[in-house]
Each structure stands twice: as C-alpha cells, then as structure tokens.
Amino acid sequence: MVLAGTHHHEGTKYTADWNPTQQTLTLTPVQETTPVMVAKLSVGNWQATPGSRLSHSDVEFFQSIIPLLQRLEQQHQLENNSQLSRD
C-alpha cells in the first residue's frame, strides 16, 4: 500500500486497509463486509487482535505471497536510495 501511495488496496480476494493512526491492518474478503483479520503493529511486530478469523487457506495464501512482498519492498527501498543519491 505504501508502494501505491495509499492506505487502501483492493485485490482480487481481499481488501486491505491500513490505519496509520491506530497502526492497524484490516483484511476483508472482497465480497464481504466483516474483516477476517485485524492486526496491530506494535514495536515492529504484528499482533493479531481478538476476533481474527483467518482460515488455513487464508494463512497459506498470505504465506505464499511473502516472497513477492519482500521483493517489492526491496525494489522500493532501492528506488528510494537511488533517488536520494541523485538529490
């Protein structure tokens, strides 16, 4: 979401919303209104909040995209570093 410059992203399976004030990430299936997960970022670690209802297949899906997200984050950092060195 930082890469897109917004706090909201709608994918094919989930909608993700980042609340920078509360430091929470909410995941909601696209066709639903009830979140399956709300996680809070606390001192650099994610903490699931009570009521999260991720299924095993949800967890597998998110684990499968971790390498992609890490590559995107690395690319974003490289672009930022490159831009800073030009300034």
C-alpha positions as CSV (number, residue, x, y, z in Angstrom):
1,M,0.0,0.0,0.0
2,V,2.9,2.3,0.7
3,L,4.1,1.5,-2.8
4,A,0.8,2.6,-4.3
5,G,0.8,5.8,-2.1
6,T,-2.5,5.0,-0.4
7,H,-3.8,3.3,2.7
8,H,-6.3,1.1,0.8
9,H,-5.8,-1.7,-1.6
10,E,-8.5,-3.8,-3.3
11,G,-7.1,-7.1,-4.6
12,T,-9.0,-10.0,-6.2
13,K,-9.5,-11.8,-2.9
14,Y,-9.2,-9.2,-0.2
15,T,-9.4,-5.5,0.6
16,A,-6.6,-4.3,2.8
17,D,-6.8,-1.1,4.8
18,W,-4.0,0.5,6.8
19,N,-4.9,2.9,9.6
20,P,-1.7,4.8,10.3
21,T,-3.2,6.5,13.4
22,Q,-4.0,3.2,15.1
23,Q,-1.2,1.2,13.4
24,T,-3.7,-1.5,12.3
25,L,-4.1,-3.5,9.1
26,T,-7.5,-4.8,8.3
27,L,-8.2,-7.6,5.7
28,T,-11.7,-8.1,4.4
29,P,-12.7,-10.5,1.7
30,V,-13.9,-8.6,-1.4
31,Q,-17.4,-9.9,-1.3
32,E,-17.9,-9.4,2.5
33,T,-18.1,-6.6,5.0
34,T,-16.8,-8.4,8.0
35,P,-12.9,-8.4,8.3
36,V,-11.2,-11.8,8.6
37,M,-8.2,-10.2,10.3
38,V,-7.2,-7.1,12.1
39,A,-3.5,-6.9,13.1
40,K,-1.8,-4.2,15.1
41,L,1.8,-3.1,14.5
42,S,3.5,-2.8,17.9
43,V,7.2,-2.1,18.3
44,G,8.0,-3.6,14.9
45,N,5.9,-6.8,15.4
46,W,2.4,-7.7,14.2
47,Q,-0.1,-8.7,16.8
48,A,-3.4,-10.3,15.8
49,T,-6.4,-8.7,17.6
50,P,-9.2,-10.8,19.1
51,G,-11.8,-11.8,16.6
52,S,-9.4,-12.5,13.7
53,R,-10.9,-15.4,11.7
54,L,-8.4,-16.4,9.1
55,S,-8.9,-19.9,7.7
56,H,-6.0,-22.3,7.0
57,S,-6.3,-21.5,3.3
58,D,-6.1,-17.7,4.1
59,V,-2.9,-18.3,6.0
60,E,-1.4,-20.4,3.2
61,F,-2.3,-17.7,0.7
62,F,-0.6,-14.9,2.7
63,Q,2.4,-17.1,3.3
64,S,2.7,-17.8,-0.4
65,I,2.9,-14.1,-1.3
66,I,5.6,-13.2,1.4
67,P,8.5,-13.5,-1.2
68,L,6.7,-11.3,-3.6
69,L,6.1,-8.6,-1.0
70,Q,9.7,-8.8,0.2
71,R,10.9,-8.3,-3.4
72,L,8.6,-5.3,-3.9
73,E,9.8,-3.8,-0.6
74,Q,13.4,-4.3,-1.6
75,Q,12.7,-2.7,-5.0
76,H,11.0,0.2,-3.3
77,Q,14.0,0.7,-1.0
78,L,16.5,0.6,-3.9
79,E,14.4,3.1,-5.8
80,N,14.3,5.4,-2.8
81,N,18.1,5.0,-2.2
82,S,18.8,5.7,-5.8
83,Q,16.6,8.8,-5.7
84,L,18.3,10.1,-2.6
85,S,21.8,9.6,-4.1
86,R,20.7,11.8,-7.1
87,D,19.4,14.6,-4.9
